[in-house]
């Protein structure tokens, strides 16, 4: 890679870093999906429960732990011992930056510098990619490893589709095959079997379309298979050997089977029509067109607009003939189009859907879209098309820089539990029993800012055990008549959050002032009965 290319790629990677890291912790953690992951990261970082953390004392992890382990590793390196909104989101930001850098490096090697620069700008301009890079969930980790799977496969792929057996094995890149196996295994550790299923199915479809069926056998290297299987199964095997059946049931039944067969709720198959077209408009409007063009185009031009150099071979690290470079480009964009449609169809079939499930297609589609911009226009208009697209991306980058952090703050301004949790923590000592009652929403955001367990009480409020109980003010108003021996000790009103903290019986806290007060009360009662 020349200094010019390295400098251009570094500048765009720095741009993605600015977009994802600036004011990363300004917005509170106020959504259940992010807060749930935050609670598990707290268990790992602050309490050392690295393998089997639970939410609120009894709820097992929703996802495999690769994202959470990444957070732990970062916090250990930085000497951080307390989880905040910023360091909860930091792994996603770093995965987003690494994903953009990986995408540009791959594009430069296969498709040329112009495509590499436009692909990086596309990711920086993508609203979904940048916003999810600022969100403390597992999706960006999955995005990185699914993209790495596709790229390493193409780095491995023999240039000659007719080769098979020993000839194909000699022509292919064996380290890339092992990297592919590792990426698939880590994809499973990021979000479950889907991390290997979608890249794997896309690769198999691609091999059939490209008439490379015999080369599938070349991929079945025993060492690579063992490596991928070991990584993918490691945490699940630890759950099985440790007798953590609740974790396995949550991961394999509820979180995977349940999403396809409706136990988590059913949604219309056309749910993704709007997110597909508008999740990063206007770029997302162009992606389906580029994907169809990539599938239908029989020949991909080798002239990718790179005035600097002919694309370099991913196998030997040197230069290849223009016709071979064109063949590599055609294969790459066809695989990316297959992956795009496979992902959309796969999740459209699922009963339960979320917009962020489409996130992993962005690095591949950014490459495909950039290639389309560079190759479709006639040569006389190619430079104008490239600069026009770059200008569009620049405008969207400015929008993302200004709008996304402000939207994050505004969306949580009236719905955050943080102020109430801070007030409750000043009243309730760490050793005092604390419960929640009457919430009809996910309580993880409250637990995240309490930074402790608060078991959920069911049934009648009058049957609650001694201790402190947090409930919505409306619930307290409704059930106050059945809780005559409850003492309200705090009313917290912040935005849309109206909470009441009540106390039943005396509490035994580790705070010496609490112990002293209880001792004085006991002595007074003993004297008064004499």
C-alpha positions in Angstrom: 0.0 0.0 0.0 1.4 3.4 -1.0 1.6 6.4 1.3 -1.2 8.1 -0.6 -3.5 5.1 -0.1 -2.6 4.6 3.5 -3.1 8.3 4.2 -6.5 8.4 2.6 -7.7 5.3 4.4 -6.3 6.6 7.8 -8.1 9.9 7.4 -11.5 8.2 6.8 -10.9 5.8 9.7 -10.2 8.8 11.8 -13.4 10.4 10.6 -15.4 7.3 11.6 -13.7 7.4 15.0 -14.7 11.1 15.5 -18.3 10.2 14.6 -18.6 7.3 16.9 -16.6 8.6 19.9 -17.6 12.2 20.2 -20.0 12.7 23.2 -20.3 9.0 23.4 -21.6 9.1 27.0 -23.7 12.3 26.8 -27.0 10.4 26.4 -28.2 8.3 29.3 -28.8 4.6 29.0 -32.6 4.6 28.9 -33.6 1.8 26.5 -34.1 -1.7 27.8 -32.0 -3.4 25.1 -28.9 -1.4 25.9 -29.5 -1.4 29.6 -29.7 -5.2 29.7 -26.3 -5.5 28.2 -25.1 -2.8 30.5 -26.2 -4.8 33.6 -24.3 -7.9 32.3 -21.2 -5.8 31.6 -21.5 -4.4 35.2 -21.6 -8.0 36.5 -18.4 -8.8 34.6 -16.4 -5.6 35.1 -17.4 -4.7 38.7 -18.0 -8.2 40.2 -15.8 -10.5 38.1 -18.7 -12.8 36.9 -17.1 -13.4 33.5 -18.8 -16.6 32.4 -22.3 -16.6 33.8 -23.5 -13.1 34.8 -27.2 -12.7 35.6 -29.6 -9.8 35.6 -31.3 -9.0 38.9 -30.1 -12.2 40.5 -31.8 -14.7 38.3 -32.1 -13.7 34.6 -29.4 -15.3 32.4 -27.6 -13.5 29.6 -29.6 -12.8 26.5 -26.6 -13.1 24.1 -23.2 -14.8 24.0 -20.5 -12.9 25.8 -18.0 -11.7 23.1 -19.2 -8.1 23.2 -19.2 -8.1 27.0 -15.7 -9.7 27.1 -14.5 -7.0 24.8 -15.8 -4.4 27.2 -14.0 -6.1 30.1 -10.8 -6.2 28.2 -11.0 -2.5 27.3 -11.8 -1.6 30.9 -8.9 -3.6 32.2 -6.5 -2.0 29.8 -7.8 1.5 30.7 -7.9 0.7 34.4 -11.7 1.3 34.6 -13.6 -0.4 37.4 -17.1 1.1 37.0 -19.4 0.8 34.0 -20.8 4.1 32.6 -22.8 4.9 29.5 -19.5 5.8 27.7 -17.5 2.7 28.4 -20.5 0.5 27.8 -20.7 1.9 24.3 -17.0 2.0 23.7 -16.7 -1.6 22.3 -19.3 -0.9 19.6 -17.5 2.3 18.6 -14.2 0.4 18.3 -15.8 -2.4 16.3 -17.3 0.2 14.0 -13.9 1.9 13.5 -12.2 -1.5 12.9 -15.0 -2.5 10.5 -14.6 0.6 8.4 -10.8 0.2 8.3 -11.1 -3.5 7.4 -13.6 -2.7 4.6 -11.3 0.0 3.1 -8.2 -2.3 3.2 -10.1 -5.1 1.5 -11.6 -2.7 -1.1 -8.1 -1.3 -1.9 -6.7 -4.7 -2.5 -9.5 -6.0 -4.7 -11.3 -3.0 -6.1 -8.9 -0.1 -6.0 -8.3 3.1 -4.1 -11.4 5.0 -5.4 -13.7 2.2 -4.2 -11.9 2.0 -0.9 -12.3 5.7 -0.2 -16.0 5.8 -1.3 -16.8 2.7 0.7 -15.3 4.3 3.8 -17.2 7.5 3.2 -20.4 5.4 2.7 -20.0 3.9 6.2 -19.3 7.3 7.7 -22.4 8.6 6.0 -24.6 5.7 7.0 -27.0 6.7 9.8 -27.5 3.1 10.9 -23.8 2.3 10.9 -22.8 5.3 12.9 -25.8 5.3 15.3 -25.3 1.6 16.1 -21.6 2.2 16.6 -22.6 4.5 19.5 -25.0 1.9 21.0 -24.0 -0.6 23.7 -25.3 -3.7 22.1 -23.8 -6.8 20.4 -24.9 -5.9 16.9 -21.7 -4.1 15.9 -19.5 -6.9 17.1 -21.6 -9.3 14.9 -21.3 -6.9 12.0 -17.5 -6.9 12.3 -17.1 -10.6 12.4 -19.7 -11.4 9.6 -17.8 -8.8 7.4 -14.5 -10.4 8.3 -15.9 -13.8 7.3 -16.8 -12.6 3.8 -13.5 -10.7 3.3 -11.3 -13.6 4.5 -13.2 -16.0 2.3 -12.5 -13.8 -0.8 -8.9 -13.6 0.3 -8.8 -17.4 0.4 -10.7 -18.0 -2.9 -8.6 -19.5 -5.7 -8.5 -17.2 -8.7 -9.2 -20.0 -11.1 -12.8 -21.4 -10.6 -11.9 -24.6 -12.4 -9.2 -25.7 -9.9 -10.1 -28.4 -7.4 -8.4 -30.8 -5.0 -4.7 -30.4 -4.5 -4.3 -27.7 -7.2 -7.0 -25.6 -5.5 -5.4 -26.1 -2.1 -2.0 -25.0 -3.5 -3.5 -21.9 -5.2 -5.6 -20.8 -2.2 -4.5 -18.8 0.8 -4.4 -21.2 3.8 -4.0 -18.6 6.5 -7.0 -16.8 5.1 -9.0 -20.1 5.5 -8.1 -20.3 9.1 -9.0 -16.6 9.6 -12.4 -17.4 8.0 -12.9 -20.3 10.4 -12.0 -18.0 13.4 -14.3 -15.2 12.1 -17.2 -17.6 11.8 -16.6 -19.0 15.3 -16.3 -15.5 16.8 -19.5 -14.5 15.0 -21.3 -17.2 16.9 -19.8 -15.9 20.1 -21.0 -12.4 19.2 -24.7 -13.2 18.7 -25.3 -16.9 18.4 -25.5 -19.3 15.4 -26.7 -16.5 13.0 -23.1 -15.2 13.1 -22.0 -18.3 11.1 -25.3 -19.2 9.3 -25.7 -16.0 7.2 -22.0 -15.8 6.0 -21.9 -19.5 5.5 -25.1 -19.8 3.5 -24.1 -16.8 1.4 -20.7 -18.4 0.7 -22.4 -21.7 -0.3 -24.8 -19.9 -2.6 -21.9 -18.0 -4.2 -19.9 -21.2 -4.8 -22.9 -22.7 -6.6 -23.6 -19.6 -8.7 -19.9 -19.3 -9.6 -19.7 -23.0 -10.5 -17.1 -23.6 -7.8 -18.8 -26.6 -6.1 -15.7 -28.8 -6.1 -13.8 -26.1 -4.2 -16.1 -26.4 -1.3 -14.3 -29.6 -0.4 -11.0 -27.7 -0.5 -12.4 -25.5 2.3 -13.0 -28.6 4.6 -9.5 -28.4 6.2 -9.6 -30.3 9.5 -7.6 -27.7 11.3 -9.8 -24.9 10.2 -12.9 -26.8 11.1 -11.6 -27.6 14.6 -10.6 -24.0 15.1 -14.0 -22.6 14.1 -16.0 -25.2 16.0 -13.9 -24.7 19.2 -14.5 -21.0 19.2 -18.1 -21.2 18.3 -18.9 -23.9 20.9 -16.6 -22.7 23.7 -19.1 -20.7 25.8 -22.0 -23.0 25.1 -19.9 -26.0 26.1 -18.9 -24.2 29.3 -22.6 -23.6 30.1 -23.3 -27.3 29.5 -20.4 -28.6 31.6 -21.2 -26.1 34.3 -24.9 -27.2 34.5 -26.1 -23.7 33.4 -29.1 -25.0 31.6 -31.0 -21.7 32.0 -28.3 -20.0 30.0 -28.5 -22.7 27.2 -32.3 -22.5 27.2 -32.2 -18.7 26.9 -29.7 -18.7 24.1 -30.8 -21.6 22.0 -34.5 -21.8 22.6 -35.8 -18.3 23.5 -33.3 -16.2 21.6 -33.0 -18.3 18.5 -36.0 -20.6 18.0 -38.3 -18.2 19.6 -37.5 -15.4 17.2 -38.4 -17.6 14.2 -41.5 -19.4 15.6 -43.2 -16.5 17.4 -42.7 -17.0 21.1 -41.2 -13.5 21.2 -44.0 -12.1 19.1 -44.9 -12.2 15.4 -44.4 -9.4 12.9 -45.4 -8.9 9.3 -43.0 -10.3 6.6 -42.9 -6.9 4.9 -41.7 -5.2 8.2 -38.3 -4.6 6.7 -39.5 -2.8 3.6 -39.2 0.6 5.3 -35.9 0.0 7.2 -34.3 -1.4 4.0 -35.1 1.7 2.1 -34.8 4.4 4.7 -32.4 3.3 7.5 -29.7 5.5 6.0 -31.5 7.4 3.2 -30.6 8.3 0.5 -27.8 5.8 0.5 -30.1 2.9 1.5 -32.3 3.7 -1.5 -29.4 3.0 -3.8 -28.3 -0.3 -2.2 -31.0 -2.6 -3.7 -30.3 -1.2 -7.1 -26.6 -1.8 -6.8 -27.2 -5.3 -5.4 -29.4 -6.2 -8.4 -26.9 -4.8 -10.8 -24.1 -6.8 -9.1 -26.1 -10.0 -9.5 -27.2 -9.5 -13.1 -24.0 -8.0 -14.5 -22.1 -10.7 -16.3 -18.8 -8.7 -16.5 -17.3 -6.4 -14.0 -15.0 -3.8 -15.4 -11.4 -3.9 -14.2 -11.2 -0.1 -14.5 -12.2 0.8 -11.0 -11.2 4.4 -11.3 -8.0 3.9 -9.3 -5.5 6.2 -11.1 -2.8 5.2 -8.7 -2.3 1.5 -9.3 -3.7 -1.7 -10.6 -5.4 -3.6 -7.6 -3.1 -5.9 -5.8 -3.6 -9.6 -5.5 -4.9 -10.8 -2.1 -3.0 -14.0 -2.5 0.6 -13.1 -3.4 0.7 -9.5 -2.4 1.8 -8.4 -5.9 0.2 -7.0 -9.0 -2.1 -9.0 -11.2 -3.3 -8.6 -14.7 -6.3 -6.3 -15.3 -8.5 -9.1 -16.4 -7.8 -11.1 -13.3 -8.5 -8.0 -11.1 -11.8 -7.6 -12.9 -12.6 -11.2 -12.2 -11.8 -10.7 -8.5 -14.0 -7.6 -8.4 -16.9 -9.5 -10.1 -16.7 -12.3 -7.6 -16.5 -9.9 -4.6 -19.5 -7.8 -5.5 -21.6 -10.8 -6.4 -20.9 -12.4 -3.0 -21.8 -9.1 -1.3 -25.1 -8.9 -3.2 -25.9 -12.5 -2.3 -25.2 -11.8 1.4 -27.4 -8.7 1.3 -30.4 -10.5 -0.1 -29.8 -13.6 2.1 -29.8 -11.4 5.2 -32.9 -9.6 4.3 -34.8 -12.7 3.4 -33.6 -14.6 6.5 -34.8 -12.0 8.9 -38.0 -11.3 6.9 -39.0 -14.9 7.5 -38.3 -14.6 11.2 -41.4 -13.9 13.4 -39.6 -11.3 15.5 -37.7 -8.5 13.9 -35.5 -5.5 14.8 -34.1 -2.8 12.5 -30.6 -3.4 13.8 -30.6 -6.9 12.4 -29.8 -5.3 9.0 -26.7 -3.7 10.4 -24.2 -6.5 9.3 -24.9 -5.9 5.6 -23.5 -2.4 5.7 -19.7 -3.0 5.2 -20.4 -5.4 2.3 -23.1 -3.1 0.8 -20.8 0.0 1.2 -18.3 -1.8 -1.0 -20.9 -2.9 -3.5 -22.4 0.6 -3.6 -19.0 2.3 -4.1 -18.1 -0.2 -6.9 -21.4 0.6 -8.6 -20.8 4.3 -8.5 -17.3 3.8 -10.0 -18.2 1.2 -12.7 -21.6 2.1 -14.0 -21.1 5.6 -15.4 -19.4 5.9 -18.8 -15.7 6.8 -18.6 -16.3 10.4 -19.5 -18.6 10.9 -16.6 -16.9 8.6 -14.1 -15.0 11.3 -12.2 -18.1 13.5 -12.0 -20.0 10.6 -10.5 -17.3 9.8 -8.0 -17.1 13.4 -6.8 -20.9 13.8 -6.7 -21.2 10.7 -4.5 -18.4 11.8 -2.3 -20.1 15.2 -1.8 -23.4 13.5 -0.9 -21.5 11.4 1.7 -19.8 14.5 3.1 -23.1 16.2 3.6 -24.5 13.1 5.4 -21.3 12.9 7.5 -21.9 16.4 8.8 -25.5 15.5 9.5 -24.5 12.4 11.5 -21.9 14.5 13.4 -24.5 17.1 14.5 -27.7 15.2 14.7 -26.9 11.7 16.2 -25.4 12.9 19.6 -28.2 15.5 20.0 -30.9 12.9 19.2 -29.4 10.5 21.8 -29.5 13.2 24.5 -33.0 14.4 23.6 -34.5 10.8 23.4 -33.5 10.2 27.0 -34.0 13.6 28.5 -37.5 12.8 29.9 -37.2 9.0 30.2 -34.0 8.4 32.1 -34.0 6.6 35.4 -30.6 8.0 36.3 -31.7 11.0 38.5 -34.2 8.8 40.4 -31.6 6.1 40.9 -29.1 8.6 42.3 -31.7 9.8 44.8 -32.6 6.3 45.8 -28.9 5.4 46.3 -28.6 8.2 48.8 -31.4 6.8 50.9 -31.0 3.0 50.6 -27.7 1.6 51.9 -26.0 -1.2 49.9 -26.9 -3.8 52.5 -30.6 -2.8 52.7 -33.1 -5.1 50.9 -34.4 -3.3 47.7 -37.2 -4.5 45.5 -39.2 -3.2 42.5 -43.0 -3.5 42.1 -45.6 -2.7 39.6 -43.4 -1.8 36.5 -44.9 -2.8 33.2 -41.7 -2.1 31.3 -38.1 -3.3 31.3 -36.5 -2.3 34.6 -32.9 -2.8 33.4 -32.4 0.9 32.9 -33.2 1.5 36.5 -31.0 -1.4 37.6 -28.1 -0.1 35.5 -28.1 3.2 37.4 -28.8 1.6 40.7 -25.9 -0.7 40.0 -27.3 -3.4 42.2 -30.0 -6.0 42.2 -33.6 -5.2 43.0 -35.8 -8.3 42.7 -39.2 -7.9 41.1 -42.1 -8.5 43.5 -45.3 -10.1 42.2 -48.7 -10.5 43.8 -50.2 -8.2 46.4 -48.1 -5.3 47.6 -49.3 -6.1 51.2 -47.4 -9.4 51.0 -44.1 -7.7 50.3 -41.1 -8.6 52.5 -39.4 -6.0 54.8 -37.2 -3.6 53.0 -37.3 -0.8 50.5 -39.6 -1.0 47.4 -39.5 1.2 44.3 -42.7 1.5 42.3 -44.4 4.0 39.9 -46.3 6.7 41.7 -49.5 5.6 40.0 -49.1 2.0 41.4 -48.5 3.4 44.9 -51.6 5.5 44.6 -53.6 2.4 43.6 -52.3 0.0 46.2 -51.7 2.3 49.1 -54.8 1.1 50.9 -53.5 -2.5 51.1 -50.1 -1.3 52.5 -50.9 0.5 55.7 -47.7 -0.4 57.4 -45.6 0.9 54.5 -43.8 4.2 55.0 -43.1 6.5 51.9 -39.6 7.8 52.2 -38.9 9.3 48.8 -40.9 10.7 45.9 -38.8 11.2 42.7 -40.2 13.2 39.8 -37.9 13.7 36.8 -39.4 14.0 33.3 -41.8 11.2 32.6 -40.4 9.2 35.6 -42.6 9.5 38.7 -41.4 7.0 41.3 -42.1 6.4 45.0 -39.7 4.6 47.4 -41.5 3.0 50.3 -40.1 1.1 53.3 -41.6 -1.8 55.2 -40.1 -2.7 58.6 -36.6 -1.8 59.7 -33.6 -2.4 57.5 -30.2 -3.7 58.4 -27.6 -1.8 56.5 -23.9 -2.0 56.5 -23.7 1.8 57.0 -22.6 2.4 60.7 -25.1 5.2 61.0 -27.9 2.8 60.1 -26.7 0.3 62.6 -26.3 3.0 65.3 -29.9 4.2 64.7 -31.3 0.7 64.9 -29.4 0.1 68.2 -30.7 3.3 69.8 -34.2 2.5 68.7 -34.0 -1.0 70.2 -32.6 0.4 73.6 -35.4 3.0 73.7 -38.1 0.4 73.1 -36.5 -1.9 75.8 -36.5 0.9 78.4 -40.1 2.0 77.6 -41.5 -1.5 78.3 -40.0 -1.8 81.7 
